[in-house]
Amino acid sequence: MKAIHQLNTFQNILLNYNKEEPLHRFLATYYRQNKQMGSRDRKIASRLVYNFYRLGNILSNLTLEERLIIAEFFANQQANSFLEHFKPQWNNKIELTLKNKIEIVKEEYPNFNLTDVFPFQDHLSNEIDAEEFYLSHFIQPDLYIRIKKGKQKNIMQCLASADIKYQVIDEQAIAFPNGTKLAQIIPDKGNYEIQDISSQKTGEAFKPDKWDKWWDCCAASGGKALMLLDQQPDIKLLVSDNRESILENLKHRFALAGVSNYQLKVLDLLQNQDQTLHHYEFDGIILDAPCTGSGTWGRTPEMITHFTPHKIKSYSELQFKIASNVVKYLKVGKPLIYITCSVFKEENEEQVANLCEKLNLEIEYQLLIKGYQAKADTLFLARLIKK
Ligand SMILES: C[S@@+](CC[C@H](N)C(=O)[O-])C[C@H]1O[C@@H](n2cnc3c(N)ncnc32)[C@H](O)[C@@H]1O
């Protein structure tokens, strides 16, 4: 009976989800309005809905129930009561590899096509191993932290006294299973930042020198800027974004991290900013550009079915306009660090070719940070030097 009740709740959530807000926000409201649901009910309902969206457009002609059962088979590695009720023969095989599970599903549904999990394959960056990328959609990414320099010992002590799973990735990065309640385990929030491991890897391209002038021009709440300062605190830093509200978050985050020496401006970089910036010249600019976010959809799988590909073009135009408005403040011979969390070539390598052709830049290097191989986001980075 429980499984039937869980299925009903799942169907009710899908029916009510208006798709205009992120799923996690909708679910938070839904649970507030359905107080009869205990924490276990909420956890199972979230699991079912997220796993369902992980299917993308696979077998979209089937019923919700049939598709949910397939999604549950693919996205779990441990037997569960839901699958036991609806498909016990698959529940017994839950520990098989994804490739083996796909063969089993194909026996019953010969129309199964893995490429439907991500229906925008024509746009994928060339470096992506498509099959590996598709399969990664059934695996929930981990939660990562970046430990502030010098705070490793403190964090490791907190973790040693907590009974949780974690994996040390390198000196500054630790991975946790998604959903780990870090605030309860590491009380001092100033000692670490929640930051995906691929995002942490972009920092390797910054290479700031002492007394350099840097600009994080799409700073949002300052994840990249904090990483830059952790590498070299003795720089002159300008942070900006067009959203005042997100810069308020940045101020709060910087204060927690003990950072006070920076300049902050609300700037819309679709506009010419010469009046404000005419006397500025930078030794490095980070352009962590607004993008489709398609490299992060492992965390927001609802996007796969809600995304319309015409948005790729508008993002790539936006990126180009922002880049052309910031490059003029970069010193000759210095880097523009162009970053996206996208897997689409129009926002990545094709965009970089366009920037180099039209904005007097040359590629020092570019790379796709393949988070899909590592339970993480996939990001693109190019270090472009002004000629
Ligand atoms: C990918 S996010 C940046 C994330 C951030 N660097 C971090 O590490 O947390 C892109 C940011 O670009 C900003 N943005 C979008 N359009 C903009 C514009 N026209 N001018 C300036 N910033 C813009 C968005 O508000 C968003 O915060």
The ligand as an SDF file (V2000), in Angstrom:
LIG
                    3D

 27 29  0  0  0  0  0  0  0  0999 V2000
   27.3350   31.9600  -13.8150 C   0  0  0  0  0  0  0  0  0  0  0  0
   26.8230   33.2670  -12.8400 S   0  0  0  0  0  0  0  0  0  0  0  0
   28.2910   33.7410  -11.9860 C   0  0  0  0  0  0  0  0  0  0  0  0
   28.6540   32.8110  -10.8340 C   0  0  0  0  0  0  0  0  0  0  0  0
   29.7540   33.3260   -9.9460 C   0  0  0  0  0  0  0  0  0  0  0  0
   30.9060   33.7790  -10.6700 N   0  0  0  0  0  0  0  0  0  0  0  0
   30.1880   32.2960   -8.9120 C   0  0  0  0  0  0  0  0  0  0  0  0
   31.2870   31.7440   -9.0080 O   0  0  0  0  0  0  0  0  0  0  0  0
   29.4010   32.0400   -7.9840 O   0  0  0  0  0  0  0  0  0  0  0  0
   26.5820   34.5550  -13.9940 C   0  0  0  0  0  0  0  0  0  0  0  0
   26.2100   35.9070  -13.4110 C   0  0  0  0  0  0  0  0  0  0  0  0
   26.1320   36.8390  -14.4830 O   0  0  0  0  0  0  0  0  0  0  0  0
   25.2270   37.8400  -14.1110 C   0  0  0  0  0  0  0  0  0  0  0  0
   24.7830   38.5950  -15.2850 N   0  0  0  0  0  0  0  0  0  0  0  0
   23.8280   38.2390  -16.1980 C   0  0  0  0  0  0  0  0  0  0  0  0
   23.6400   39.2260  -17.0830 N   0  0  0  0  0  0  0  0  0  0  0  0
   24.5030   40.2370  -16.7420 C   0  0  0  0  0  0  0  0  0  0  0  0
   24.7490   41.5280  -17.2610 C   0  0  0  0  0  0  0  0  0  0  0  0
   24.0730   41.9760  -18.3250 N   0  0  0  0  0  0  0  0  0  0  0  0
   25.6700   42.2990  -16.6520 N   0  0  0  0  0  0  0  0  0  0  0  0
   26.3450   41.8430  -15.5890 C   0  0  0  0  0  0  0  0  0  0  0  0
   26.1460   40.6180  -15.0380 N   0  0  0  0  0  0  0  0  0  0  0  0
   25.2280   39.8300  -15.6110 C   0  0  0  0  0  0  0  0  0  0  0  0
   24.1030   37.0770  -13.4320 C   0  0  0  0  0  0  0  0  0  0  0  0
   23.3810   37.9290  -12.5730 O   0  0  0  0  0  0  0  0  0  0  0  0
   24.8630   35.9590  -12.7000 C   0  0  0  0  0  0  0  0  0  0  0  0
   25.0280   36.2890  -11.3540 O   0  0  0  0  0  0  0  0  0  0  0  0
  1  2  1  0
  2  3  1  0
  2 10  1  0
  3  4  1  0
  4  5  1  0
  5  6  1  0
  5  7  1  0
  7  8  2  0
  7  9  1  0
 10 11  1  0
 11 12  1  0
 11 26  1  0
 12 13  1  0
 13 14  1  0
 13 24  1  0
 14 15  1  0
 14 23  1  0
 15 16  2  0
 16 17  1  0
 17 18  1  0
 17 23  2  0
 18 19  1  0
 18 20  2  0
 20 21  1  0
 21 22  2  0
 22 23  1  0
 24 25  1  0
 24 26  1  0
 26 27  1  0
M  CHG  2   2   1   9  -1
M  END
$$$$
